[in-house]
Amino acid sequence: MVTHKIKILPEYFKAVAEGRKTFEIRNNDRNYREGDTVVLQEWDGQYTGFQITKQIGFVTDFEQKPGYVVFGLV
């Protein structure tokens, strides 16, 4: 299992924090896998200091642009 630290814009960070956003669509440049951990770090042009840690529960590239994946956050 791998831990990925990734930037997330404030509006999406808030939605994840409130439990309304349970997925991410990302370029799969990090080879995201089920069971990996993602540390979502709020970014508004610089890091705000807020972060949320989630686990990847499911990954798919169905209907995505080439090289992109959707993964579920649990």
Backbone hydrogen bonds in HBPLUS format (Angstrom, degrees):
<---DONOR---> <-ACCEPTOR-->    atom                        ^
c    i                          cat <-CA-CA->   ^        H-A-AA   ^      H-
h    n   atom  resd res      DA  || num        DHA   H-A  angle D-A-AA Bond
n    s   type  num  typ     dist DA aas  dist angle  dist       angle   num
A0037-THR N   A0002-VAL O   2.87 MM  35  6.20 162.2  1.90 154.5 160.6     1
A0004-HIS N   A0037-THR O   2.79 MM  33  6.20 158.9  1.83 153.1 158.4     2
A0039-VAL N   A0004-HIS O   2.74 MM  35  6.07 164.2  1.76 158.1 161.5     3
A0006-ILE N   A0039-VAL O   2.96 MM  33  6.19 161.5  2.00 151.4 156.6     4
A0041-GLN N   A0006-ILE O   2.83 MM  35  5.97 173.5  1.84 162.2 164.6     5
A0008-ILE N   A0041-GLN O   2.98 MM  33  5.83 137.6  2.16 144.8 140.2     6
A0043-TRP N   A0008-ILE O   2.80 MM  35  5.53 149.4  1.89 146.0 146.6     7
A0012-TYR N   A0009-LEU O   3.05 MM   3  5.54 125.7  2.36 113.7 126.9     8
A0013-PHE N   A0009-LEU O   2.84 MM   4  6.02 159.0  1.89 157.9 164.4     9
A0014-LYS N   A0010-PRO O   2.91 MM   4  6.03 163.5  1.94 152.0 154.9    10
A0015-ALA N   A0011-GLU O   3.32 MM   4  6.43 154.4  2.39 130.5 136.9    11
A0016-VAL N   A0012-TYR O   2.96 MM   4  6.25 154.3  2.03 150.3 156.7    12
A0017-ALA N   A0013-PHE O   2.87 MM   4  6.10 165.9  1.89 154.3 158.7    13
A0018-GLU N   A0014-LYS O   2.89 MM   4  6.09 146.6  2.00 147.9 156.6    14
A0020-ARG N   A0015-ALA O   2.88 MM   5  5.13 131.5  2.12 161.2 162.6    15
A0021-LYS N   A0015-ALA O   3.09 MM   6  5.16 150.9  2.18 115.1 112.8    16
A0019-GLY N   A0016-VAL O   2.96 MM   3  5.03 152.3  2.04 103.7 112.6    17
A0073-LEU N   A0022-THR O   2.76 MM  51  5.06 169.3  1.77 133.7 133.6    18
A0024-GLU N   A0071-PHE O   2.93 MM  47  5.46 142.9  2.07 146.6 158.5    19
A0071-PHE N   A0024-GLU O   2.88 MM  47  5.46 157.1  1.93 154.2 161.9    20
A0026-ARG N   A0069-VAL O   2.90 MM  43  5.56 156.9  1.95 158.4 165.4    21
A0069-VAL N   A0026-ARG O   2.84 MM  43  5.56 159.1  1.88 159.4 164.9    22
A0028-ASN N   A0067-GLY O   2.68 MM  39  5.68 173.4  1.69 162.4 163.9    23
A0031-ASN N   A0028-ASN O   3.38 MM   3  5.32 169.3  2.39 103.2 106.1    24
A0036-ASP N   A0033-ARG O   3.06 MM   3  5.66 164.0  2.09 135.3 138.5    25
A0035-GLY N   A0056-ILE O   2.81 MM  21  5.31 178.5  1.81 150.5 150.3    26
A0056-ILE N   A0036-ASP O   2.84 MM  20  5.47 166.0  1.86 162.5 163.8    27
A0038-VAL N   A0054-LYS O   2.79 MM  16  5.39 168.5  1.80 155.7 159.5    28
A0054-LYS N   A0038-VAL O   2.92 MM  16  5.39 165.3  1.94 159.4 164.0    29
A0040-LEU N   A0052-ILE O   2.76 MM  12  5.19 153.9  1.83 170.5 163.7    30
A0052-ILE N   A0040-LEU O   2.95 MM  12  5.19 148.4  2.05 137.8 147.8    31
A0042-GLU N   A0050-PHE O   2.95 MM   8  5.57 158.8  1.99 151.7 158.4    32
A0048-THR N   A0042-GLU O   3.16 MM   6  5.77 160.4  2.20 139.1 142.4    33
A0044-ASP N   A0046-GLN O   3.04 MM   2  5.28 163.8  2.06 146.4 143.3    34
A0074-VAL N   A0055-GLN O   2.86 MM  19  5.26 166.2  1.87 155.8 160.1    35
A0057-GLY N   A0072-GLY O   2.92 MM  15  5.25 162.1  1.95 134.2 140.2    36
A0072-GLY N   A0058-PHE O   2.84 MM  14  5.13 150.4  1.93 141.3 151.3    37
A0060-THR N   A0070-VAL O   2.92 MM  10  5.42 155.0  1.99 155.7 163.6    38
A0070-VAL N   A0060-THR O   2.75 MM  10  5.42 163.1  1.78 165.0 170.8    39
A0064-GLN N   A0061-ASP O   3.17 MM   3  5.43 155.5  2.23 136.1 130.3    40
A0068-TYR N   A0065-LYS O   3.02 MM   3  5.54 160.3  2.06 145.0 144.0    41
